[in-house]
């Protein structure tokens, strides 16, 4: 069994498609198919079920993938740690932002103050994403993962109802779900992590908001809120610095909601010093936010 076979199998398992895997590996499809066939012959079991032109990882393949990931991860970690030991550690970091994108300007400044000589690549990915060896992921969920290890809890915050100026619900002492009947709602796109969190809670209460407008950009949502185009559910702390002063945030008594912000990295892997430094800078940034008893613009400084 050769390392190249393992690398090819891993790519096929990720793509679940021979043609796409061959394209990603920059090799001919027949060559990739033959490599997979030889690997399955050596193992004595098929690793994929063929469904027409598609292939699907079967139970044998899932077992084998578990060990291949560990092997490839260990080799990658060994290479990175050897480079660091020789003073040749890679000074580049990828930061995948899936949540709290409005914090990026200050977050970027805090990272650069700590790690002045790194090459930082920031990108947004609205889908579930597996981190690479030199990558950190800023994401959110309604609760932290059950397993411990390759993630850090950065912040927990309530999700509240945002009411524009002049809305009659601002005058009510206590808000309930029944008060929201017939109201128009604004929302981020259905693929956003915040929207998925909201619908997790909505399903528990069998609440179906009347969403009239979806959008990708939080800034647009704020502007439409301010223009009284509808109501919206907003994270209490991380969205506050961009909130127009006319907007009022209120809890809905029988719909308590929260989200957690998480920083994650590749499991069981060596983190180069540059990645460790960025991780500490991000964690320190959120620690300073949590120290503030009342969220304000001043809380976001390094």
C-alpha positions in Angstrom: 0.0 0.0 0.0 1.4 3.4 -1.1 0.9 6.9 0.3 -0.3 8.0 -3.1 -3.1 5.5 -2.9 -4.2 6.8 0.4 -4.1 10.4 -0.9 -6.2 9.5 -3.9 -8.7 7.5 -1.8 -9.1 10.5 0.5 -9.9 12.8 -2.4 -12.4 10.4 -3.9 -14.0 10.0 -0.5 -14.3 13.8 -0.2 -15.8 14.3 -3.6 -17.9 11.1 -3.9 -17.2 11.4 -7.6 -14.3 10.0 -9.6 -14.4 12.8 -12.3 -14.3 15.6 -9.7 -11.6 13.9 -7.7 -9.4 13.3 -10.8 -9.8 17.0 -11.7 -8.9 18.1 -8.2 -5.8 15.8 -8.2 -4.9 16.9 -11.8 -4.7 13.3 -13.1 -6.6 11.3 -15.7 -9.8 9.7 -14.6 -8.8 6.1 -15.8 -5.6 6.3 -13.8 -7.5 7.3 -10.7 -10.0 4.5 -11.2 -7.2 1.9 -11.6 -5.5 3.2 -8.4 -8.7 2.8 -6.5 -9.2 -0.7 -8.0 -5.7 -1.8 -6.9 -6.3 -0.4 -3.4 -9.6 -2.3 -3.0 -7.8 -5.4 -4.3 -5.1 -5.1 -1.6 -7.7 -4.5 1.1 -9.9 -7.3 -0.1 -13.1 -5.2 0.2 -14.9 -2.6 -1.9 -14.7 0.9 -0.4 -17.5 2.5 -2.4 -20.9 1.4 -3.7 -21.4 2.3 -7.3 -24.7 4.0 -8.1 -24.7 4.7 -11.8 -22.1 7.4 -12.4 -22.0 8.2 -8.7 -20.0 6.4 -6.0 -20.9 6.4 -2.3 -18.6 5.6 0.5 -19.8 2.3 2.0 -19.3 0.9 5.6 -15.9 -0.6 4.7 -14.9 2.8 3.2 -16.0 4.7 6.2 -13.8 2.5 8.5 -10.8 2.9 6.2 -11.4 6.7 5.8 -11.2 7.1 9.6 -7.6 5.7 9.6 -6.5 7.3 6.4 -7.5 10.7 7.8 -5.3 10.0 10.9 -2.4 8.9 8.8 -2.5 11.9 6.4 -3.1 14.3 9.3 -0.1 12.9 11.2 2.2 13.3 8.2 1.1 16.9 7.6 1.6 17.7 11.3 5.0 16.1 11.3 6.1 18.2 8.2 4.8 21.5 9.8 6.4 20.8 13.2 9.8 19.9 11.5 9.7 23.2 9.6 9.0 25.0 12.9 11.9 23.2 14.6 14.2 24.4 11.9 12.9 28.0 12.1 11.1 27.6 8.8 7.6 27.6 10.1 4.9 28.8 7.7 3.7 32.3 8.6 0.4 32.1 6.8 -3.0 31.6 8.3 -6.5 31.1 6.9 -9.5 32.4 8.8 -12.8 31.1 7.7 -15.6 33.4 8.9 -19.0 31.8 9.1 -20.5 34.0 11.8 -19.9 37.5 13.4 -18.6 39.0 10.2 -19.4 42.5 11.4 -16.6 42.1 14.0 -13.9 41.6 11.3 -12.4 45.1 11.3 -11.6 45.1 15.0 -10.8 41.4 15.1 -8.4 41.9 12.2 -6.7 44.7 14.0 -6.2 42.6 17.2 -4.7 39.7 15.1 -2.3 42.1 13.3 -1.2 43.7 16.5 -0.1 40.3 17.9 1.1 38.6 14.7 2.6 41.4 12.6 4.5 39.3 10.1 1.9 36.7 9.0 0.0 36.4 5.7 -3.6 36.3 6.7 -6.2 35.0 4.3 -9.8 35.8 5.4 -12.7 34.2 3.5 -16.4 33.5 4.2 -18.0 30.1 3.8 -21.7 29.8 4.7 -21.6 26.0 4.7 -20.2 23.4 7.0 -16.4 23.4 6.4 -13.6 21.1 7.4 -10.6 23.1 8.7 -7.2 22.7 7.1 -3.8 22.5 9.0 -3.2 26.2 9.0 -6.8 27.3 9.3 -9.2 28.6 12.0 -13.0 28.7 11.7 -15.2 31.2 13.4 -18.7 29.8 13.5 -21.9 29.7 15.7 -24.5 27.2 16.9 -27.3 27.0 19.5 -25.0 24.9 21.7 -21.3 23.8 21.8 -20.3 20.4 20.4 -20.5 17.4 22.7 -17.0 16.2 22.0 -14.0 18.0 23.5 -10.8 19.0 21.7 -10.4 21.0 18.6 -12.7 24.0 19.4 -13.0 26.8 21.9 -16.1 28.6 23.2 -15.6 32.3 22.6 -18.9 33.8 23.6 -22.5 33.1 24.5 -25.2 35.6 23.8 -29.0 36.0 23.8 -30.9 36.4 20.5 -33.5 39.2 20.9 -36.3 40.8 18.9 -35.3 44.0 17.1 -38.0 46.7 17.0 -37.8 49.8 14.9 -38.7 53.2 16.1 -42.5 53.8 16.5 -43.4 50.1 16.5 -46.4 49.5 19.0 -44.7 46.4 20.5 -42.1 48.7 22.0 -44.7 49.9 24.5 -45.6 46.4 25.8 -44.1 45.5 29.1 -43.8 41.8 28.2 -43.6 40.3 24.7 -45.0 36.9 23.9 -45.1 34.8 20.7 -48.8 35.6 20.3 -47.8 39.3 20.0 -45.8 38.5 16.8 -48.8 37.1 14.8 -49.2 39.0 11.5 -45.9 40.8 11.8 -43.5 40.9 8.8 -40.0 39.6 9.5 -36.6 40.2 7.9 -33.9 37.5 7.8 -30.5 36.6 6.6 -30.4 34.0 3.9 -31.6 30.5 4.8 -28.0 29.2 4.4 -26.6 31.5 7.2 -25.7 30.0 10.5 -27.8 32.5 12.4 -31.0 31.6 10.4 -30.3 27.9 11.1 -30.1 28.6 14.8 -33.3 30.6 14.7 -35.2 27.9 13.0 -33.9 25.4 15.5 -35.7 27.4 18.2 -38.8 28.1 16.0 -39.3 24.4 15.4 -39.3 23.7 19.2 -42.1 26.2 19.6 -43.9 25.4 16.3 -43.5 29.1 15.4 -43.5 30.1 11.8 -42.6 33.8 11.3 -43.9 35.5 8.2 -40.5 36.3 6.6 -41.0 38.7 3.7 -37.4 39.4 2.8 -34.2 37.4 2.9 -30.7 39.0 2.4 -27.0 38.1 2.6 -25.7 41.3 4.2 -26.3 42.2 7.9 -25.8 45.9 7.0 -28.8 45.7 4.7 -30.9 44.0 7.3 -30.1 46.9 9.7 -31.1 49.5 7.1 -34.4 47.8 6.3 -35.1 47.5 10.1 -34.5 51.1 10.5 -36.8 51.8 7.5 -39.6 49.9 9.4 -39.7 47.1 6.7 -40.3 44.5 9.4 -38.9 42.9 12.6 -35.9 40.6 13.0 -34.2 38.5 15.6 -30.7 39.8 16.4 -27.7 38.6 18.5 -27.5 40.8 21.6 -23.8 41.4 21.8 -22.0 40.9 18.5 -24.4 42.8 16.4 -24.8 45.8 18.8 -21.9 48.0 17.6 -23.5 48.3 14.2 -27.1 48.7 15.5 -28.8 52.1 14.7 -29.7 53.9 17.9 -33.3 54.0 16.9 -33.6 50.1 17.2 -34.7 48.6 20.5 -33.8 45.0 21.4 -36.4 43.1 23.5 -36.7 39.4 24.7 -39.7 37.3 23.7 -40.7 35.8 27.0 -41.8 32.4 25.7 -39.1 32.1 23.0 -35.8 32.3 24.8 -33.0 31.9 22.3 -29.2 32.1 22.4 -26.2 31.3 20.3 -22.6 30.4 21.0 -19.6 31.6 19.0 -17.0 28.9 18.4 -13.4 28.9 17.2 -12.3 25.5 15.7 -9.3 24.0 14.1 -8.2 20.7 12.5 -8.5 17.9 15.1 -5.4 16.1 16.3 -3.1 18.3 14.3 0.0 20.4 15.0 -0.8 24.1 14.9 2.1 26.2 13.7 3.1 29.2 15.9 1.3 31.7 13.6 -2.0 29.8 13.9 -1.6 29.5 17.6 -0.9 33.2 17.9 -4.0 34.0 15.8 -6.1 31.7 18.0 -4.9 33.4 21.2 -5.6 36.9 19.7 -9.1 35.9 18.7 -9.8 34.4 22.1 -8.4 37.4 23.9 -10.6 39.7 21.8 -13.7 37.9 22.9 -12.5 37.7 26.5 -12.4 41.5 26.6 -15.9 41.7 25.2 -17.2 39.5 28.0 -15.6 41.6 30.7 -17.9 44.4 29.9 -21.1 44.4 32.0 -23.0 46.4 29.3 -22.1 46.0 25.6 -20.8 49.2 24.1 -18.5 50.3 21.3 -15.7 50.8 23.7 -15.8 47.1 24.7 -14.4 46.1 21.3 -11.0 47.7 21.6 -7.8 45.5 21.9 
